[in-house]
Amino acid sequence: MAPRANWKGFLKVAEVSCPVALYSAVSTSDRIAFHTLNRATGNRVRRQFVDSDTGKPVDRDDQVKGYEVGSGEYIMLDPEEVASAVPDSDKTLAVSTFIGCGDIDDVYFDKPYYLAPSDRHAEEAYALIREGMRKKKVAALAQTVLFRRVRTVLIRAHGSGLIATTLNFDYEVRSAKDAFDSVPDMKIKGEMLELAEHIIRTKSGKFNPREFDDRYDAALAEVVKAKIEGRKIEVRKEPEREKVVDLMAALRESAGRSGKKTATRATAKKRAAAKAKAAPARRKAS
């Protein structure tokens, strides 16, 4: 069955435009999901909104959005008033500029979508835009109204199609300084740095998504299967925590051992050279 489009509109680059559709590139629908049940009856339970003061249920028609302006003080907004803030949409994904493919920090990446032509007559224009970006090794920045907001989208060539990634707003991305401010500025060099580089080289490889399993989801599926078959489910004990290894201490220790070996080899070479030099003198004396 063909996937359902999340959005349909037009991709426009200067005077070139073509009808396109956005499809979710990732989905969590295949994960194990649970419902909340009443243990006594086995029936599903449903959430209900209640008044925080009276404790009485509040009907859907009586529920409105509220913005807190003070402690426990709110202003109410009707659905029509909230809807008035939604920007008008002309269903056009308009490209404003082209940038290098690596010019945006990945921290701004939100969610990827497949951007595909939605009409056979659009395939030539679509291919023109895709191959032009691939040839110049650039990505496109575009804007349109998606899911009630004006969103900025990064568009890149991907195989025979295009990937459109929505970008986080600047105010949503937290400053790295807040997280790294207490990290000391340490300079690592010499043998310790060489040892770290050696460790990295020995662990070098390529990314293969099939090698990374969702162990939790697989384990949940096995628990559900065991329950259906009436098998006993063993409750696991808390695993023992592994001993935390101080990387710097380990590197220093390795560097120390390496330094001793180097010094030992150097001393041995000096002794061998001195012995070889002294040998002719001893033969002459005899």
Secondary structure, DSSP 8 states (H G I E B T S, - for coil): -----SEEEEEEETTEEEEEEEEES---TTS-----B-TTT--B-----B-TTT--B--GGG--EEEEEETTEEEEE-HHHHHTTS-----EEEEEEEEETT-S-GGGEEEEEEEEESSGGGHHHHHHHHHHHHHHTEEEEEEEEETTEEEEEEEEEETTEEEEEEE--GGGS--HHHHHTTS------THHHHHHHHHHHHT-----GGG---HHHHHHHHHHHHHHTT----------------HHHHHHHHHHHHHHHHHHHHHHHHHHHHHHHHHHHHHHH-
